[in-house]
Amino acid sequence: MFGYTPDHGKDDKIVALNSRRPKADGIDCFHALETYWTALSAGRIMPYRDEVDPRGLEQTLDQTFLLERIAPGMARFRLAGQQVSSLLGMDLRGMPFSALFTPGARDELKDSLSAIFDEPARVELVLQSRRQGLRGRLAARMLLLPLRDRAGEVSRVIGCMSAGGKDVRAPQRFDLVGQDRRTLLGYGSRPDFGPATPGPDFTAADAARDRLRDRDRMRGKLTVISNDA
């Protein structure tokens, strides 16, 4: 379980890469995302962004995000689920990916992003926030998987993140304390054919979920008044 960890000194910052995977509501978001991404790849090194359908990740959308490469080793958020956005307490669309990280982590983050886009590679990050008063530090994990754009360039990333529970205080910024990189070169067994048509929009899926949540919230507030009283 990921959440706040006690602050016992600098040495306890290291989190084992083989520790238990993050879950939300019983769903392993890393497994769900990677299984879906692998199925979309269909024997290729990676899928195209337009092949990604948010309905395939419905149970983990709150933890899912999309990045766009803007320069070597740099990316910005195209979309971000509610749990990811809540870490900074704002809508992350258009913001640099590095906004989630401390200044000291950004050089290593830049190197990780370069590996994802240029090799390309699958990258898993182990993160830890700075101490917040008596609450200790927040442990988190992040999975980053590359996607091709319509031109066939590796310029998108789909990722998921788990960081504590619903009571996490914003803003949170993280140190990068561990990572696992796996090159994708040599793993594809089929040509990188592109999608026939653009895929569904994550923004529309998020908006639909928000409407359903608002409707359910209003139902919970309604009170039935009986004339028999």
C-alpha positions as CSV (number, residue, x, y, z in Angstrom):
1,M,0.0,0.0,0.0
2,F,1.3,3.4,-1.0
3,G,0.9,6.4,1.4
4,Y,2.8,8.5,3.8
5,T,5.9,6.9,5.2
6,P,7.6,7.9,8.5
7,D,10.6,10.2,8.2
8,H,13.5,8.2,9.8
9,G,16.4,9.8,8.0
10,K,17.8,10.1,4.5
11,D,18.6,6.4,4.1
12,D,14.9,5.3,4.1
13,K,14.3,7.2,0.9
14,I,15.1,4.2,-1.2
15,V,12.0,2.2,-2.2
16,A,12.5,-1.3,-3.6
17,L,11.6,-1.6,-7.3
18,N,10.0,-5.0,-6.6
19,S,7.7,-3.7,-3.9
20,R,4.0,-4.3,-4.3
21,R,2.3,-2.6,-7.2
22,P,0.0,0.4,-6.5
23,K,-3.7,-0.2,-6.5
24,A,-6.8,1.9,-6.6
25,D,-10.1,0.4,-5.4
26,G,-8.5,-3.0,-5.8
27,I,-7.3,-2.4,-9.4
28,D,-3.6,-2.7,-10.2
29,C,-3.2,0.4,-12.4
30,F,0.2,-0.6,-13.6
31,H,-0.9,-4.1,-14.7
32,A,-4.1,-2.7,-16.3
33,L,-2.2,-0.1,-18.3
34,E,0.6,-2.3,-19.5
35,T,-1.7,-5.1,-20.4
36,Y,-3.9,-2.7,-22.5
37,W,-0.8,-1.1,-24.1
38,T,0.7,-4.5,-25.0
39,A,-2.6,-5.6,-26.5
40,L,-2.8,-2.4,-28.6
41,S,0.8,-3.0,-29.8
42,A,-0.3,-6.2,-31.5
43,G,3.3,-7.4,-32.0
44,R,4.7,-3.9,-32.8
45,I,7.1,-2.0,-30.6
46,M,4.3,0.3,-29.4
47,P,0.8,1.4,-30.4
48,Y,-0.3,4.8,-31.9
49,R,-1.9,7.4,-29.7
50,D,-5.0,7.3,-31.9
51,E,-5.5,3.7,-31.1
52,V,-5.9,4.4,-27.4
53,D,-9.5,4.2,-26.3
54,P,-10.2,5.6,-22.8
55,R,-13.0,3.0,-22.4
56,G,-10.2,0.4,-22.2
57,L,-8.8,2.0,-19.1
58,E,-12.1,3.0,-17.5
59,Q,-11.3,1.7,-14.1
60,T,-8.0,3.5,-13.8
61,L,-8.7,6.8,-15.7
62,D,-8.2,8.8,-12.5
63,Q,-4.6,7.7,-12.3
64,T,-3.9,7.9,-16.1
65,F,-2.2,10.7,-18.0
66,L,-0.9,11.6,-21.5
67,L,2.3,13.5,-22.2
68,E,3.5,15.2,-25.4
69,R,7.2,15.7,-26.2
70,I,8.0,19.4,-26.6
71,A,11.8,19.3,-26.7
72,P,14.6,16.8,-26.1
73,G,14.1,15.3,-22.6
74,M,11.0,17.5,-22.0
75,A,7.3,16.9,-22.1
76,R,4.0,18.5,-21.1
77,F,0.7,17.1,-19.9
78,R,-2.0,16.7,-22.6
79,L,-4.4,15.2,-20.1
80,A,-4.3,14.1,-16.5
81,G,-6.7,12.1,-14.4
82,Q,-8.2,13.5,-11.2
83,Q,-5.9,11.8,-8.8
84,V,-2.8,13.0,-10.7
85,S,-4.0,16.6,-10.9
86,S,-4.9,16.6,-7.2
87,L,-1.2,16.3,-6.4
88,L,-0.7,19.9,-7.5
89,G,-4.3,21.0,-6.8
90,M,-4.9,22.2,-10.3
91,D,-5.6,21.1,-13.9
92,L,-2.3,19.9,-15.3
93,R,-3.2,20.2,-19.0
94,G,-0.5,22.2,-20.8
95,M,1.8,22.2,-17.7
96,P,5.4,20.8,-17.9
97,F,5.7,17.2,-16.7
98,S,8.6,18.4,-14.5
99,A,6.1,20.4,-12.4
100,L,5.5,17.2,-10.4
101,F,9.2,16.9,-9.5
102,T,11.6,18.8,-7.3
103,P,14.4,20.8,-9.0
104,G,17.0,18.3,-7.9
105,A,15.2,15.5,-9.7
106,R,14.7,17.2,-13.0
107,D,18.1,16.3,-14.7
108,E,17.5,12.6,-14.0
109,L,13.9,13.0,-15.2
110,K,15.1,14.6,-18.4
111,D,17.4,11.6,-19.0
112,S,14.5,9.2,-18.4
113,L,12.2,11.0,-20.9
114,S,15.0,11.0,-23.5
115,A,15.2,7.2,-23.0
116,I,11.5,6.8,-23.5
117,F,11.4,8.9,-26.7
118,D,14.8,8.1,-28.3
119,E,15.5,4.4,-27.6
120,P,12.5,3.9,-27.1
121,A,12.0,2.5,-23.7
122,R,9.5,1.5,-21.0
123,V,10.3,3.4,-17.8
124,E,9.1,2.9,-14.2
125,L,9.8,5.5,-11.6
126,V,9.9,5.3,-7.8
127,L,9.2,8.6,-6.2
128,Q,9.1,10.2,-2.8
129,S,7.9,13.6,-1.7
130,R,9.6,16.0,0.7
131,R,8.5,15.7,4.3
132,Q,5.3,17.6,5.2
133,G,5.3,18.5,8.8
134,L,4.5,15.5,11.0
135,R,3.0,13.5,8.2
136,G,6.3,12.3,6.8
137,R,6.9,11.7,3.1
138,L,4.6,10.5,0.4
139,A,5.8,7.4,-1.6
140,A,4.6,7.1,-5.2
141,R,5.2,5.1,-8.4
142,M,4.8,6.0,-12.0
143,L,4.8,3.9,-15.2
144,L,5.6,5.6,-18.5
145,L,4.9,3.9,-21.9
146,P,5.7,5.5,-25.3
147,L,3.2,6.0,-28.1
148,R,3.5,7.1,-31.7
149,D,1.8,10.1,-33.2
150,R,0.0,10.2,-36.5
151,A,3.3,10.8,-38.3
152,G,4.8,7.7,-36.8
153,E,7.1,9.7,-34.4
154,V,7.5,8.6,-30.8
155,S,6.2,11.8,-29.3
156,R,3.5,10.7,-26.8
157,V,3.6,8.9,-23.5
158,I,0.7,7.2,-21.7
159,G,1.3,6.8,-18.0
160,C,-0.3,6.0,-14.7
161,M,0.6,7.1,-11.2
162,S,-0.2,6.0,-7.7
163,A,0.5,8.3,-4.8
164,G,-1.2,7.9,-1.4
165,G,-4.9,8.2,-0.8
166,K,-7.6,10.7,-1.2
167,D,-6.4,12.9,1.7
168,V,-3.1,13.9,0.1
169,R,-2.3,17.5,0.6
170,A,-1.4,19.7,-2.4
171,P,1.0,20.7,-3.7
172,Q,3.2,17.7,-3.8
173,R,6.5,17.5,-5.6
174,F,8.7,14.4,-5.8
175,D,12.3,13.3,-5.7
176,L,13.2,10.5,-8.1
177,V,14.7,7.7,-5.8
178,G,14.7,4.8,-8.2
179,Q,13.8,3.7,-11.7
180,D,13.7,0.7,-14.0
181,R,14.2,1.1,-17.8
182,R,13.6,-1.6,-20.4
183,T,14.5,-0.9,-24.0
184,L,11.8,-1.8,-26.5
185,L,14.2,-2.3,-29.4
186,G,14.1,-5.9,-30.7
187,Y,10.7,-6.7,-29.1
188,G,8.5,-5.9,-32.0
189,S,7.6,-8.8,-34.4
190,R,5.4,-6.8,-36.8
191,P,5.7,-3.6,-38.9
192,D,4.6,-0.4,-37.2
193,F,1.3,0.0,-39.2
194,G,-0.7,3.1,-38.2
195,P,-4.3,3.3,-37.1
196,A,-7.0,3.6,-39.7
197,T,-8.9,6.4,-37.9
198,P,-8.4,8.6,-34.9
199,G,-9.4,7.0,-31.6
200,P,-11.8,8.3,-29.0
201,D,-11.0,11.4,-27.0
202,F,-9.9,11.1,-23.4
203,T,-11.3,14.6,-22.7
204,A,-14.8,13.5,-23.7
205,A,-14.5,10.4,-21.6
206,D,-13.4,12.4,-18.6
207,A,-16.3,14.9,-19.1
208,A,-18.8,12.0,-19.2
209,R,-17.5,10.6,-16.0
210,D,-17.7,14.0,-14.3
211,R,-21.3,14.3,-15.4
212,L,-22.1,10.9,-13.9
213,R,-20.4,11.8,-10.6
214,D,-22.3,15.1,-10.4
215,R,-25.6,13.3,-11.0
216,D,-24.8,10.6,-8.4
217,R,-23.8,13.4,-5.9
218,M,-27.1,15.2,-6.5
219,R,-29.1,12.0,-6.0
220,G,-27.4,11.5,-2.6
221,K,-28.5,15.0,-1.5
222,L,-32.1,14.7,-2.5
223,T,-34.6,14.1,0.4
224,V,-38.0,12.6,-0.2
225,I,-40.8,14.6,1.7
226,S,-43.9,12.7,2.5
227,N,-47.3,14.3,2.8
228,D,-48.3,11.8,5.5
229,A,-46.0,13.4,8.1
